[in-house]
Amino acid sequence: MSVETQELSPPSNETQPQNVGQPNTAKTIVLALPNWIFPSINSVAFDNAGDIVLPAIGVESVIFTFQVPKGFNGVMKEIANAFIGGGFTDGSGAIVWRILQNNQAMRGKENVINSLGSVAQPSRIGGGGFMRILENDIIAMTVLNTAIVPAGQIVAGRLSGWFYPKDEDPTGIWF
């Protein structure tokens, strides 16, 4: 029996009855969602988190960083960022979080001024529900203090998702 994987398509009414006791000679097709929607059996989950002491006013500091492994692409599905301590009003712009991909701010995540979820319970990434990352990309979450006097406050962040073998991407896909 040969096995083939194809993109998910609508159900078909073109099924034929099988004779009991006869070997199944029909080709088996395993329907699969794209890897950026649902992880394949070959996917590897990641969950990166970190926390740092609030940097000085005007300083942008890295909370954590990771690299997409060789031979894999990936998907970030969940995000969290939090401020622990006094002196911060959510949405004020006094603290700005960013997600960087190879030292460039990722579209839609270049000026995050609100807390998104919590480190213990992250929220889904908005704007499509995921962010694609590619082989060897270096991903970082940073924080910029624009107005809060440091007094031992903590800034935290978290990104979760999965890596999958890059050869599982459909041919001709545009990133």
Secondary structure, DSSP 4 states (H G I P E B T S, - for coil): --EEEEE-----S---PPPTTS---SPEEEEE--TTTS--TT-EEEEEEEEEEPPPTT-EEEEEEEEPPTTEEEEEEEEEEEEESSS--TTSSSEEEEEEETTEEPTT-SSB-S--S-SSSPEEPSSSS-EEE-TT-EEEEEEEESSPPPSS-EEEEEEEEEEEEGGGSPTT---
